[in-house]
Amino acid sequence: MDLGLQGKKAIVCAASKGLGRACAISLAREGVELVITARTASTLEETAAEIRQMTGVKVTAVAGDITSEEGRAAALKACPSPDILVNNNGGPPRGDFRDWDRETWIKAVDANMLAPIFLIKAVVDGMIERKFGRIVNITSGSVKSPIPELGMSNAARAGLTGFVAGLARQVAHHNVVINNILPGPFLTDRLRGGFQEAARKTNRPVDELVQERLSKTPAGRAGDPAEFGDACAFLCSAKVGFIVGQNLLLDGGAFNSSST
């Protein structure tokens, strides 16, 4: 299926590894020119080189913290008029809300709510003028089913979801489409880190914990990041103008509801 993205330009945040990297690869395979961001320059450059070799598309690596004004400005300088924006950022730490002070909360809201909103603000009017835009926000399955130990993530990402729900319906008639993807368990460093922490606290083998959790998922496995990347590319397609303000849950069926 031709997604109609050949020659389009995209900014993909937090793309050096994990789900952001998978999204960048899938878009590049559709002929999209990329600006990819991440904090660690060396890892980001390695990813950029791999994508160039795989696809032959132009990939510009912009190292920096997308949570900061400077990081966002650097990405936008490299791609001032993107057709596609994929918002992504690492989630805040797990823990008990009693241990989180105001500064910790502000960092979480900055990273997982305000940073994507400010990037949307910077690009959406240009998309409206050009009559084409696709924005995908990578949030979390916790937006649908909150995870107790991820209280900061639950709150910040739910705030972004509420904002997007309103804005998406204001800009859709300009062929600017905004949607969210809500990942469940995917084989990323963050998932592995969570299992390793749980193994340390419970003094149980990591593999045992992984099998125990994933066996409860209807799909019986963790997601492959490549699957996630392809779903992202589809939501960026020129053919999805009628999918507006939706929350696509990719969790292998773990969230049990007749209406998602």
C-alpha positions as CSV (number, residue, x, y, z in Angstrom):
1,M,0.0,0.0,0.0
2,D,1.4,3.4,-1.0
3,L,0.9,5.7,1.9
4,G,1.5,8.8,-0.3
5,L,4.4,10.1,1.7
6,Q,7.2,10.2,-0.8
7,G,9.2,13.4,-0.4
8,K,7.4,14.5,2.8
9,K,9.5,15.9,5.7
10,A,9.2,14.8,9.3
11,I,10.5,15.6,12.7
12,V,10.6,12.4,14.9
13,C,11.5,13.0,18.6
14,A,13.4,10.7,20.8
15,A,14.3,8.6,17.8
16,S,17.7,7.2,18.6
17,K,16.2,4.0,20.0
18,G,13.0,2.2,21.0
19,L,9.6,3.2,19.6
20,G,10.9,6.6,18.2
21,R,13.5,4.8,16.2
22,A,11.0,2.3,14.8
23,C,8.7,5.2,13.7
24,A,11.6,6.9,12.0
25,I,12.6,3.7,10.1
26,S,9.0,3.1,8.9
27,L,8.6,6.7,7.7
28,A,12.0,6.6,5.9
29,R,10.9,3.4,4.1
30,E,8.0,5.4,2.7
31,G,10.4,8.0,1.3
32,V,10.0,10.6,4.1
33,E,13.0,12.9,4.8
34,L,13.8,12.9,8.5
35,V,15.0,15.1,11.2
36,I,15.5,12.9,14.3
37,T,16.2,14.1,17.8
38,A,17.5,12.6,21.0
39,R,19.7,13.7,23.9
40,T,22.7,11.4,23.2
41,A,24.6,12.6,20.1
42,S,26.6,9.4,19.5
43,T,23.6,7.0,19.7
44,L,21.5,9.4,17.5
45,E,24.2,9.6,14.8
46,E,24.5,5.8,14.7
47,T,20.7,5.5,14.2
48,A,20.8,8.2,11.5
49,A,23.5,6.3,9.7
50,E,21.6,3.0,9.9
51,I,18.5,4.6,8.5
52,R,20.3,6.2,5.6
53,Q,22.0,2.9,4.8
54,M,18.6,1.0,5.0
55,T,16.5,3.4,3.0
56,G,18.7,6.0,1.2
57,V,16.6,8.9,2.4
58,K,18.0,12.1,3.9
59,V,18.3,11.9,7.7
60,T,19.5,14.9,9.8
61,A,20.4,14.1,13.4
62,V,19.8,17.0,15.9
63,A,21.1,16.2,19.4
64,G,19.4,18.0,22.2
65,D,16.7,17.9,24.9
66,I,13.3,18.3,23.2
67,T,11.9,19.2,26.6
68,S,13.9,22.5,26.4
69,E,13.2,25.6,24.3
70,E,16.7,25.2,22.9
71,G,16.2,21.6,21.9
72,R,12.9,22.4,20.2
73,A,14.4,25.4,18.4
74,A,17.3,23.3,17.1
75,A,14.9,20.6,15.6
76,L,12.7,23.3,14.0
77,K,15.7,25.1,12.6
78,A,16.7,21.8,10.8
79,C,13.1,21.3,9.6
80,P,11.1,24.5,9.9
81,S,8.2,23.3,7.8
82,P,7.5,19.6,8.6
83,D,4.7,17.8,7.0
84,I,4.8,15.2,9.8
85,L,5.6,15.6,13.5
86,V,6.0,12.5,15.8
87,N,6.0,13.6,19.4
88,N,7.8,11.2,21.7
89,N,9.8,11.5,25.0
90,G,11.0,9.2,27.7
91,G,8.5,8.7,30.6
92,P,9.0,9.9,34.1
93,P,10.2,7.6,36.8
94,R,8.1,5.1,38.7
95,G,7.4,5.4,42.3
96,D,5.0,6.6,45.1
97,F,3.4,10.0,44.6
98,R,4.3,10.8,48.3
99,D,7.9,11.0,47.3
100,W,7.5,13.4,44.4
101,D,8.0,17.1,45.0
102,R,6.8,20.0,42.8
103,E,10.0,20.1,40.8
104,T,9.7,16.5,39.9
105,W,6.1,17.0,38.8
106,I,7.0,20.0,36.7
107,K,9.7,18.0,34.9
108,A,7.2,15.3,34.1
109,V,4.6,17.8,32.8
110,D,7.3,19.6,30.8
111,A,8.5,16.4,29.1
112,N,5.2,14.5,28.5
113,M,2.6,17.3,28.1
114,L,4.1,20.8,27.4
115,A,7.0,19.8,25.1
116,P,4.7,18.1,22.5
117,I,2.1,21.0,22.8
118,F,4.8,23.6,22.1
119,L,6.0,21.6,19.1
120,I,2.5,21.3,17.8
121,K,2.1,25.1,18.3
122,A,5.2,25.7,16.3
123,V,4.2,23.6,13.2
124,V,0.4,23.4,13.0
125,D,-0.2,26.8,11.3
126,G,2.2,26.0,8.6
127,M,0.5,22.6,8.1
128,I,-2.8,24.4,7.8
129,E,-1.5,26.8,5.2
130,R,-0.1,23.9,3.1
131,K,-3.3,21.9,3.6
132,F,-1.4,18.9,4.8
133,G,-0.2,17.8,8.2
134,R,0.1,14.7,10.3
135,I,0.9,14.7,14.0
136,V,1.2,11.6,16.0
137,N,1.8,11.7,19.8
138,I,3.3,8.6,21.4
139,T,1.7,8.5,24.8
140,S,1.0,5.3,26.8
141,G,-1.6,2.6,27.4
142,S,-1.8,4.1,30.9
143,V,-4.0,6.8,29.4
144,K,-6.7,4.1,29.1
145,S,-5.7,2.0,32.0
146,P,-3.7,3.9,34.6
147,I,-0.7,2.2,36.1
148,P,-0.4,2.9,39.9
149,E,3.3,3.3,40.1
150,L,3.4,5.6,37.0
151,G,1.3,8.4,38.5
152,M,3.3,11.2,36.9
153,S,3.1,9.6,33.5
154,N,-0.6,8.9,33.9
155,A,-1.3,12.5,34.7
156,A,0.9,14.3,32.2
157,R,0.0,12.1,29.3
158,A,-3.7,12.3,30.1
159,G,-3.3,16.1,30.0
160,L,-1.8,15.9,26.5
161,T,-4.6,13.6,25.4
162,G,-7.3,16.0,26.6
163,F,-5.6,18.9,24.7
164,V,-5.2,16.9,21.5
165,A,-8.9,15.9,21.6
166,G,-9.9,19.5,21.3
167,L,-7.3,20.7,18.8
168,A,-7.6,17.8,16.5
169,R,-11.2,18.6,15.8
170,Q,-10.4,22.3,15.1
171,V,-7.8,21.6,12.4
172,A,-9.1,18.5,10.7
173,H,-11.0,20.4,7.9
174,H,-7.6,21.8,6.8
175,N,-6.3,18.2,6.2
176,V,-4.2,18.4,9.4
177,V,-4.7,15.2,11.3
178,I,-3.7,14.6,14.9
179,N,-3.9,11.3,16.6
180,N,-2.2,9.4,19.5
181,I,-0.7,6.0,19.8
182,L,-0.9,4.3,23.1
183,P,1.8,1.6,23.5
184,G,1.5,-1.3,25.8
185,P,4.4,-3.7,26.4
186,F,7.0,-3.4,23.6
187,L,10.5,-4.8,23.6
188,T,12.3,-1.6,24.4
189,D,15.0,-0.6,26.9
190,R,12.4,1.0,29.1
191,L,10.4,-2.3,29.3
192,R,13.6,-4.3,30.0
193,G,14.6,-1.7,32.7
194,G,11.2,-2.0,34.4
195,F,11.5,-5.8,34.6
196,Q,15.1,-5.6,35.9
197,E,14.0,-3.2,38.6
198,A,11.1,-5.5,39.6
199,A,13.4,-8.5,39.6
200,R,15.8,-6.7,42.0
201,K,12.9,-5.7,44.4
202,T,11.3,-9.2,44.4
203,N,14.5,-11.2,44.1
204,R,13.1,-13.2,41.2
205,P,14.6,-13.9,37.8
206,V,14.0,-11.4,35.1
207,D,12.9,-14.0,32.6
208,E,10.3,-15.4,35.0
209,L,8.8,-12.0,35.5
210,V,8.7,-11.3,31.8
211,Q,7.0,-14.6,31.1
212,E,4.5,-14.1,33.9
213,R,3.4,-10.7,32.7
214,L,3.3,-11.4,29.0
215,S,1.4,-14.6,29.4
216,K,-1.5,-12.5,30.7
217,T,-1.6,-10.5,27.4
218,P,-4.1,-12.0,24.9
219,A,-1.4,-11.9,22.2
220,G,0.9,-13.8,24.6
221,R,4.0,-11.7,23.8
222,A,5.5,-8.3,23.9
223,G,5.1,-6.0,20.9
224,D,7.8,-5.7,18.2
225,P,8.8,-2.0,17.8
226,A,8.7,-2.5,14.0
227,E,4.9,-3.1,14.4
228,F,4.6,0.1,16.3
229,G,6.6,2.0,13.6
230,D,4.3,0.8,10.8
231,A,1.2,1.8,12.8
232,C,2.7,5.3,13.2
233,A,3.5,5.5,9.4
234,F,-0.1,4.5,8.6
235,L,-1.4,7.3,10.8
236,C,0.9,9.7,9.0
237,S,-0.5,8.6,5.6
238,A,-2.1,10.8,3.1
239,K,-5.0,8.3,3.2
240,V,-6.1,8.8,6.8
241,G,-7.7,12.2,6.7
242,F,-10.9,10.8,8.3
243,I,-9.1,9.4,11.3
244,V,-9.2,12.4,13.7
245,G,-8.3,12.7,17.4
246,Q,-8.2,9.0,18.0
247,N,-6.2,7.0,20.6
248,L,-4.9,3.9,18.9
249,L,-4.1,1.4,21.7
250,L,-1.4,-1.1,20.8
251,D,-1.2,-3.5,23.7
252,G,-1.9,-7.0,22.3
253,G,-5.4,-6.9,23.7
254,A,-4.4,-6.3,27.3
255,F,-7.0,-3.5,27.8
256,N,-10.3,-5.4,28.0
257,S,-13.1,-3.2,26.8
258,S,-15.8,-3.4,24.1
259,S,-15.0,0.3,23.3
260,T,-11.5,1.6,23.1
